[in-house]
Each structure stands twice: as structure tokens, then as C-alpha cells.
Amino acid sequence: MAPSTKTLYEALNSTTRDEITDDDNDSGDRCCCDCGCQNRRRALERRLPASTILFFVLAVCTIAACAFALGVKSYLRISQPVIPLGADPWGLVPQGVGQPASWRSFYNDSRDPYWMDEDTFDNLDVIRRVVRRLKWLQNYLLSKWAATNIRANGQKTRYRDWGGRENVLPSYHGSTPTEVFGIRSFHQIHCIIVMVEDYGLRLHGEPSQWTPGHVMHCINTMRQLTQCMADATPISLVHGAEKHLGDGQQMWCRDFDGLRRWANAPERGLRYAIISPPGAKDVYDEIWPYPGDSGLPANLW
């Protein structure tokens, strides 16, 4: 049976002519939109290489600036010499003097001329003999009691005051007209001598030439040395509880003997003799012409 005309030609209820027209208009709008997007995309594509180049240049400049800053910082750090602890930062004493640091044994016997036996304070005669030996080492092998000096020889050097400001360090003179500079480690040896002599004499009821203020200055000098050095080396009772902490252990040290040899050179060294009578306040006189080195007298041990 043939289909009816109504079945073949029945209009769709959901579609109108106006809607068809609107669909045509929408199709045109989409075309225009696509064209606009394409134009913007083409413009963006034209600008993209320039933006990429600009970003690359900025990145390179940033990296270069950072590298330059780090390089300058590293150069400044490298170009500024590292001053070893204990060396003269101003160069009056060359930095190589007292270097290199090395392991050193401080023996508890006459192998170390500065050694003092533990029973030194038991006997007044022993105290006086030990003090004479130390003063001989300090005054004749080295220089003057007050700071163990070197001749200034017209040289200039500097120092930092407690406020951190740099100033010219003036030379000074003691009991003689010679202008001198003190050396800190030799002054510390002087302070050890002062403390040993003062305590030993007072322990046995003898008068001391050192005032309490001078002794306390020396105690503070040794305290400052300890705080400044801040030696972090571990120590223990390696020889048992009957001995002392640190006995039998080497120490990592600068070359004290090398510093002493440099200070003893005839062009800068000084020698003093004690000209006051035994028991009186020490009075020193410079030995001139400059004598040569000599060994420690046997009667001082």
C-alpha cells in the first residue's frame, strides 16, 4: 500500500521559517567569530617570537648579574688574605713568622725550658731559682720584662681600638730611650713569670715587687688569651686519674720558637740585664752592643 500524501509531506512541528533564518544567521556569526580568533591568533603568533626573545634576554641578563655578584663576592673573599689566628694582621711581623702550625709536645721536664715542676712552690729557694730561669729566658734570650719587645726602628703599624676603629699604634720606651713595640705572646710569658713569682713569695711570707693590680692585669691577660684562642681540642686523662687533664697529649700550635728567632735578630732584638740587688724591685739596663745567643746556665735548673 502506497504511503499517504499526509505521511510524506507532513511539516515538522518543531521547526519554523524564522528559526531556519536564525540558524543561518548563527552560522554567519560563527564564521565571523572564527575569523576574528584567527586574526588574533595570527597577531599573537607574530608577537610571540619577540616576546620569547625578550624573555630569553631577561633571563640571560638575570643569570649574568647573579653570576657577576657571586663572582665579585668570591673575588673579594679570595683577594683578601686569610690571616692565621695569632699572626700579625698589620704586617709588622710578617705573617709567615710563627707558621706553619704543627703538632707539638710540651714535655714535663727540662726538654721544655719553660717547664716548672709541680713541687716548685714547696720550697722558697726552688721558687727563686725557677723565677731566675724564666727571667733569663725572657730577658736575655728575648727582651724586656714588661712586654718582651722588639725595636721599632722607625716603623709604623696599626691597631683596632675597642670600638673597632683603626689607628696608628704608637711605639713606646721603658727604662731606656729605645723605641719599641711589645709582642703579645712574649707579654703573656711575662705575666706567667709575674704570677709565679708573686704567688711563690707571698706563699712563704716574703714581700713581692708586684702590686695586686699588676698581678690581676696578668690574670686578665691570660684570661683574654684563653677566650681569644677558644681552643676546642678535646682532652682527657690519658695517663690515668693520678695525672692531669691533657697530660701526654700533643697540641696544635704555632711556631713559638720561630717567632722568638725572628724577634732575636740583631736588627730588632733587645737584651736587658737586671742590675738591681736580689730581693729588690727589678731594674733593667739594656745590654749594648747586642750580644749573641748563649745557652741556659746550668745553675738555673
C-alpha positions in Angstrom: 0.0 0.0 0.0 1.4 3.4 -1.1 2.1 5.9 1.6 -0.3 8.7 2.0 0.4 12.2 1.0 -0.1 13.3 4.6 2.7 10.9 5.7 5.1 12.2 3.0 4.6 15.9 3.3 3.7 16.5 7.0 5.6 19.6 8.3 7.9 19.2 11.3 6.2 20.8 14.3 9.5 21.9 16.0 10.9 23.9 13.0 9.7 27.3 11.7 10.9 29.5 9.0 12.1 32.1 11.4 14.2 29.5 13.2 15.8 28.4 10.0 16.6 32.0 9.3 18.1 32.4 12.8 20.2 29.3 12.2 21.6 30.8 9.0 22.4 34.0 10.9 24.1 32.0 13.7 26.2 30.2 11.1 27.4 33.6 9.8 28.2 34.8 13.3 30.3 31.7 13.9 32.2 32.4 10.8 32.9 36.0 11.8 33.9 34.8 15.3 36.3 32.2 13.8 37.8 34.8 11.5 38.4 37.2 14.5 40.0 34.4 16.5 42.2 33.5 13.6 43.3 37.1 13.2 44.1 37.5 16.9 45.9 34.2 16.8 48.0 35.3 13.8 48.8 38.6 15.6 49.8 36.7 18.7 51.9 34.3 16.7 53.7 37.4 15.1 54.4 38.8 18.6 55.4 35.5 20.2 58.9 35.4 18.8 59.7 38.9 20.0 58.3 38.0 23.5 60.3 34.8 23.6 63.5 36.7 22.6 62.8 39.4 25.3 62.2 36.7 28.0 65.4 34.9 27.0 67.4 38.1 27.1 66.0 39.0 30.5 66.8 35.5 31.8 70.3 35.7 30.5 70.8 39.1 32.0 69.5 37.9 35.3 71.8 34.9 35.4 74.7 37.0 34.3 74.0 39.6 37.0 73.8 36.9 39.7 77.0 35.3 38.4 78.7 38.6 38.5 77.6 39.4 42.0 78.7 35.9 43.2 82.0 36.3 41.3 82.7 39.7 42.9 81.9 38.4 46.3 84.2 35.4 45.7 86.9 37.6 44.3 86.8 39.9 47.3 86.9 36.9 49.6 89.8 35.3 47.8 91.7 38.6 47.2 91.6 39.4 50.9 94.2 37.3 52.6 93.1 35.0 55.4 95.0 36.0 58.5 96.0 32.9 60.5 95.0 33.0 64.2 97.9 34.5 66.2 99.5 36.2 63.2 100.1 40.0 63.0 97.2 41.3 60.8 99.1 44.5 60.1 102.3 43.0 58.8 104.9 44.5 61.1 105.7 40.9 62.0 105.5 39.0 58.6 102.6 36.5 58.5 105.0 33.7 57.8 106.7 34.1 61.2 105.3 31.6 63.6 103.9 29.5 60.8 103.1 26.8 59.9 101.1 25.4 62.7 102.1 21.9 63.7 101.7 19.3 66.5 103.9 20.0 69.4 104.8 18.1 72.6 105.1 20.1 75.8 107.2 17.8 78.0 107.0 17.9 81.8 110.8 18.1 82.1 113.9 20.1 81.1 113.2 19.4 77.4 110.9 22.4 77.7 112.9 25.3 79.2 109.8 27.0 80.5 108.6 23.9 82.4 108.0 24.2 86.1 107.9 21.2 88.4 104.7 20.7 90.3 106.5 21.0 93.6 108.0 24.3 92.7 106.0 26.2 95.4 107.1 23.9 98.2 110.5 25.5 98.6 111.4 29.2 98.6 114.9 28.5 97.1 113.3 26.5 94.3 110.8 29.3 93.6 113.7 31.8 93.3 115.7 29.6 91.1 112.7 28.9 88.8 111.9 32.6 88.6 115.6 33.4 87.7 115.5 30.9 84.9 112.2 32.2 83.5 113.5 35.8 83.7 116.7 34.8 82.0 114.8 33.2 79.2 112.6 36.2 78.9 115.2 39.0 79.3 118.3 37.6 77.8 117.1 35.2 75.2 114.3 37.6 74.4 114.0 41.1 75.8 112.5 43.2 78.4 110.3 42.1 81.3 107.3 44.4 80.6 106.3 43.0 77.2 109.4 41.4 75.6 109.9 44.0 72.9 111.3 44.5 69.5 112.9 47.6 68.3 110.5 49.9 66.4 113.3 51.1 64.0 111.0 53.9 62.9 108.4 51.5 61.5 104.7 52.2 61.8 101.9 49.8 62.4 98.2 49.9 63.3 95.7 48.5 65.8 91.9 48.4 66.3 90.5 50.1 69.4 87.6 48.7 71.4 85.2 50.5 69.1 86.6 48.7 66.0 88.3 51.8 64.6 91.8 51.5 63.1 94.5 53.8 64.5 98.3 54.2 64.3 99.9 52.2 67.1 102.5 54.3 68.9 105.8 52.9 69.9 106.9 53.3 73.5 110.1 53.1 75.6 110.6 51.6 79.1 113.7 52.2 81.2 115.8 53.0 78.2 115.3 55.5 75.4 115.0 52.8 72.7 111.6 53.0 71.0 110.0 49.5 71.0 106.8 47.5 70.3 105.7 44.7 72.5 104.8 41.3 71.2 101.7 39.8 72.7 102.8 36.2 73.2 106.0 37.4 74.9 104.0 39.7 77.2 101.9 36.6 78.1 105.1 34.8 79.2 106.0 37.8 81.3 102.6 37.6 83.0 103.3 33.9 83.8 106.6 34.9 85.5 104.8 37.6 87.4 102.1 35.3 88.8 104.6 32.6 89.7 107.0 34.9 91.5 104.2 36.9 93.3 102.4 33.8 94.5 105.5 31.9 95.4 107.0 34.7 97.5 103.7 35.6 99.3 103.1 31.9 100.0 106.3 31.8 102.1 105.7 35.2 103.7 108.2 37.1 101.5 107.4 40.6 100.0 106.6 40.8 96.3 107.6 43.6 94.0 104.4 43.1 92.1 101.3 45.1 93.1 98.0 43.3 93.3 96.8 45.4 90.4 99.7 44.2 88.2 99.0 40.6 89.1 95.4 41.0 88.3 96.3 42.6 85.0 98.3 39.4 84.2 95.5 37.2 85.2 93.2 39.1 82.9 95.8 38.9 80.1 95.8 35.1 80.4 92.0 35.0 80.5 91.9 37.1 77.3 94.3 34.7 75.7 92.1 31.7 76.6 88.9 33.4 75.3 90.6 34.6 72.1 92.2 31.2 71.3 89.0 29.3 72.1 90.9 26.0 71.8 88.3 23.3 71.1 90.7 20.3 71.2 89.2 17.5 73.3 91.4 16.4 76.3 91.2 13.6 78.8 93.1 11.7 81.5 95.2 9.6 79.1 97.7 8.8 81.9 95.0 7.9 84.4 93.3 9.8 87.2 96.6 10.4 89.1 97.7 12.8 86.4 96.1 15.9 85.0 93.7 16.6 82.1 95.7 17.0 78.8 98.9 15.4 80.1 100.5 13.3 77.4 98.6 15.0 74.5 100.2 17.0 71.8 98.8 20.4 70.9 98.2 22.0 67.5 100.4 25.1 67.8 102.0 28.0 66.0 105.8 28.1 66.0 106.8 30.0 69.2 110.5 29.2 68.6 110.3 30.6 65.1 108.7 33.8 66.4 111.4 34.1 69.1 114.2 33.6 66.4 112.6 36.4 64.3 112.4 38.7 67.4 116.0 37.9 68.3 117.5 39.1 65.0 120.2 41.7 65.8 118.4 44.4 63.8 115.3 44.2 66.0 116.2 42.2 69.1 116.9 43.6 72.6 118.8 42.3 75.6 118.3 43.5 79.2 120.3 42.8 82.4 118.7 43.0 85.8 121.0 45.4 87.7 119.0 45.7 91.0 120.1 43.6 94.0 118.3 40.3 94.8 115.0 40.9 96.6 114.7 44.5 95.4 112.4 45.7 92.6 113.8 44.7 89.2 115.7 47.4 87.5 116.8 46.7 83.9 119.6 48.1 81.7 119.9 47.4 78.0 122.9 45.4 77.0 124.8 47.1 74.2 126.2 46.2 71.8 123.8 43.5 71.1 125.2 40.1 72.4 124.9 36.8 70.6 122.8 33.9 71.8 124.0 31.7 74.6 122.7 28.6 76.3 120.8 28.5 79.5 123.2 28.5 82.5 123.3 25.1 84.3 122.7 26.6 87.7 119.3 27.8 86.7 117.9 24.3 86.7 
